[in-house]
Amino acid sequence: MKSLLLCLFCFVFSICYSQQTEEFKQVKNYYNQHRSMLNTEFKKKFDAETDNASKISIKNDFVFFMKKMDSIENTALVGALLKVKNTEDLNNLNLQKNMKPSADQSKIYPFTDKTADYPGGINALRTEVAQLFYSDAVNSDINPVKTNVAFVVEKNGTISNVKAEGDNFIFNRQAEIALYSVSGIFSPAIINGDPVRCRFKLPLTLNIE
């Protein structure tokens, strides 16, 4: 069994344009619809069966198909991650190219009047990331597996520029997908009454048993 442990720290500084997580939402909605249809069909078959051995077989088939669906969805999410990162890289390059000295957005803010906050607080964010993390994709001879995920909370509360740094490439990638996939919108950090961009750092540890 693989379990995910999370610790959360917050650092503040400015970043580039916001990247919505619409790519990830579209993938998840698509596969959730297919899961719902599979669930309905398997339930009909299960309820119609009277033999207990056959019911167990149907249940095992259902579990197998759902695991396959998880794996296929994860492949699609990896594709969405690459697309989002490419878009962010282009936006960052355009921002640097067009930025005027008087409108410099690269200033680091060591303190804010109000920190960015996730709906339900830090524990809600930890719980959602753990639920979204696809640990079955991660294999490692080193246990536990660790990474540090840095991401930006934009002025509008969305997440962007997610970057995981650890020794296991697949674990890093899954961590980035999980962060981009969270459903909530942060309340942004505030300085002098105005929203500012801020950076969060989220250490993740995966125990493989």
C-alpha positions as CSV (number, residue, x, y, z in Angstrom):
1,M,0.0,0.0,0.0
2,K,1.2,3.5,-0.8
3,S,0.3,6.4,1.5
4,L,1.0,10.1,0.9
5,L,2.2,12.5,3.7
6,L,2.0,16.2,3.2
7,C,3.5,19.2,5.0
8,L,2.8,22.8,3.9
9,F,5.0,25.9,4.0
10,C,4.3,29.3,2.4
11,F,6.7,31.7,0.7
12,V,5.7,34.9,-1.1
13,F,7.0,36.4,-4.3
14,S,5.7,37.5,-7.6
15,I,5.4,35.4,-10.8
16,C,4.0,35.5,-14.4
17,Y,0.6,35.0,-16.0
18,S,-2.0,32.7,-14.5
19,Q,-2.6,29.3,-15.9
20,Q,-6.1,28.0,-15.5
21,T,-6.5,24.2,-14.8
22,E,-9.3,23.8,-17.4
23,E,-7.2,21.2,-19.3
24,F,-7.2,18.9,-16.2
25,K,-10.9,19.6,-15.5
26,Q,-11.9,18.5,-19.0
27,V,-9.9,15.2,-18.7
28,K,-11.4,14.4,-15.3
29,N,-14.9,15.2,-16.4
30,Y,-14.6,13.0,-19.5
31,Y,-13.3,10.0,-17.5
32,N,-15.7,10.5,-14.6
33,Q,-18.6,10.3,-17.1
34,H,-17.2,7.0,-18.4
35,R,-16.8,5.7,-14.9
36,S,-20.4,6.5,-14.2
37,M,-21.6,4.6,-17.3
38,L,-19.5,1.6,-16.4
39,N,-20.8,1.7,-12.8
40,T,-24.4,1.7,-14.1
41,E,-23.8,-1.2,-16.4
42,F,-21.9,-3.3,-13.9
43,K,-24.6,-2.7,-11.3
44,K,-27.3,-3.8,-13.6
45,K,-25.4,-7.0,-14.3
46,F,-24.6,-7.6,-10.7
47,D,-28.2,-7.0,-9.5
48,A,-29.6,-9.4,-12.2
49,E,-27.2,-12.2,-11.2
50,T,-28.4,-14.7,-8.5
51,D,-25.3,-16.9,-8.2
52,N,-22.9,-15.7,-5.6
53,A,-19.8,-16.9,-7.4
54,S,-20.9,-15.0,-10.5
55,K,-21.5,-11.9,-8.4
56,I,-18.0,-12.1,-7.1
57,S,-16.7,-12.5,-10.6
58,I,-18.6,-9.4,-11.8
59,K,-17.3,-7.4,-8.8
60,N,-13.7,-8.4,-9.6
61,D,-14.2,-7.4,-13.3
62,F,-15.6,-4.1,-12.2
63,V,-12.5,-3.4,-10.0
64,F,-10.2,-4.4,-12.9
65,F,-11.9,-2.1,-15.4
66,M,-11.8,0.8,-12.9
67,K,-8.1,0.4,-12.4
68,K,-7.6,0.3,-16.1
69,M,-9.7,3.5,-16.4
70,D,-7.5,5.2,-13.7
71,S,-4.3,4.3,-15.7
72,I,-5.8,5.5,-19.0
73,E,-6.9,8.8,-17.4
74,N,-3.5,9.3,-15.9
75,T,-1.9,9.1,-19.4
76,A,-4.4,11.8,-20.5
77,L,-3.5,13.9,-17.5
78,V,0.2,13.7,-18.3
79,G,-0.6,15.0,-21.8
80,A,-2.6,17.9,-20.2
81,L,0.4,18.6,-17.9
82,L,2.8,18.9,-20.8
83,K,0.3,21.2,-22.7
84,V,-0.2,23.5,-19.6
85,K,3.6,23.7,-18.9
86,N,4.3,24.6,-22.6
87,T,1.6,27.3,-22.5
88,E,3.0,28.7,-19.2
89,D,6.5,28.8,-20.6
90,L,5.3,30.7,-23.7
91,N,3.4,33.2,-21.5
92,N,6.5,33.7,-19.3
93,L,8.7,34.4,-22.3
94,N,6.1,36.9,-23.7
95,L,5.8,38.6,-20.3
96,Q,9.6,39.0,-20.1
97,K,9.8,40.3,-23.6
98,N,7.0,42.9,-23.3
99,M,7.6,43.9,-19.7
100,K,8.4,47.6,-19.1
101,P,10.8,48.6,-16.3
102,S,8.1,50.8,-14.7
103,A,5.7,47.9,-14.7
104,D,8.2,45.2,-13.4
105,Q,6.2,42.3,-12.0
106,S,9.3,40.3,-10.8
107,K,9.5,42.0,-7.3
108,I,9.7,39.5,-4.4
109,Y,7.4,40.2,-1.5
110,P,8.9,38.7,1.7
111,F,5.8,39.7,3.7
112,T,2.1,40.2,3.0
113,D,-0.7,41.8,5.0
114,K,-2.8,38.7,4.4
115,T,-1.5,35.3,3.1
116,A,-3.3,33.4,0.4
117,D,-5.8,30.9,1.8
118,Y,-7.4,27.7,0.3
119,P,-11.1,27.1,0.9
120,G,-11.3,25.1,4.2
121,G,-7.7,25.9,5.0
122,I,-4.4,24.1,4.7
123,N,-5.8,20.7,5.9
124,A,-8.4,20.8,3.1
125,L,-5.7,21.4,0.5
126,R,-3.6,18.5,2.0
127,T,-6.6,16.2,1.9
128,E,-7.6,17.0,-1.7
129,V,-4.0,16.6,-3.0
130,A,-3.8,13.2,-1.3
131,Q,-7.1,12.1,-2.9
132,L,-6.0,13.3,-6.4
133,F,-2.5,11.8,-6.3
134,Y,-2.2,8.7,-8.5
135,S,0.3,6.7,-6.4
136,D,0.0,3.5,-8.6
137,A,2.2,5.1,-11.2
138,V,5.1,5.6,-8.8
139,N,7.7,2.9,-8.5
140,S,11.0,3.4,-6.6
141,D,13.7,1.4,-4.9
142,I,14.0,4.2,-2.4
143,N,11.4,4.4,0.3
144,P,9.9,6.8,1.2
145,V,9.9,8.9,-2.0
146,K,10.1,12.7,-1.5
147,T,9.6,15.9,-3.5
148,N,9.0,19.6,-2.9
149,V,6.3,21.2,-4.9
150,A,6.4,24.9,-5.4
151,F,3.4,26.6,-7.0
152,V,2.0,30.1,-7.5
153,V,-1.3,31.5,-6.3
154,E,-2.2,34.2,-8.7
155,K,-4.0,37.5,-8.0
156,N,-7.3,35.8,-9.0
157,G,-6.7,32.8,-6.7
158,T,-5.8,30.2,-9.4
159,I,-2.8,28.0,-9.3
160,S,0.0,28.3,-11.9
161,N,3.7,27.5,-12.5
162,V,3.7,24.2,-10.5
163,K,7.1,22.7,-10.2
164,A,8.1,19.6,-8.2
165,E,11.7,18.9,-7.4
166,G,12.7,15.5,-6.2
167,D,14.8,12.5,-7.2
168,N,11.9,10.5,-8.7
169,F,10.7,12.0,-12.0
170,I,7.3,10.1,-12.1
171,F,6.6,11.1,-8.5
172,N,7.3,14.7,-9.4
173,R,5.0,14.6,-12.4
174,Q,2.2,13.0,-10.4
175,A,2.6,15.7,-7.7
176,E,2.3,18.4,-10.3
177,I,-0.8,16.9,-11.8
178,A,-2.4,16.7,-8.4
179,L,-1.7,20.3,-7.6
180,Y,-3.1,21.5,-11.0
181,S,-6.2,19.4,-10.5
182,V,-7.4,20.8,-7.2
183,S,-10.9,22.2,-7.5
184,G,-10.8,25.1,-5.1
185,I,-9.8,28.8,-5.8
186,F,-7.5,30.5,-3.2
187,S,-8.3,33.8,-1.7
188,P,-5.2,35.7,-2.9
189,A,-2.5,37.3,-0.7
190,I,-3.0,41.0,0.0
191,I,-0.6,43.9,0.3
192,N,-2.0,47.4,1.1
193,G,-5.4,46.2,0.1
194,D,-4.4,44.8,-3.3
195,P,-4.1,41.2,-4.3
196,V,-0.6,40.0,-5.1
197,R,1.0,36.8,-6.4
198,C,2.5,34.5,-3.9
199,R,4.3,31.2,-3.8
200,F,3.5,28.1,-1.8
201,K,5.8,25.2,-1.1
202,L,4.3,21.8,-0.5
203,P,6.7,18.9,0.6
204,L,5.3,15.5,-0.3
205,T,6.3,12.1,1.0
206,L,5.1,8.8,-0.4
207,N,5.5,5.7,1.7
208,I,5.6,2.5,-0.3
209,E,4.8,-0.6,1.7
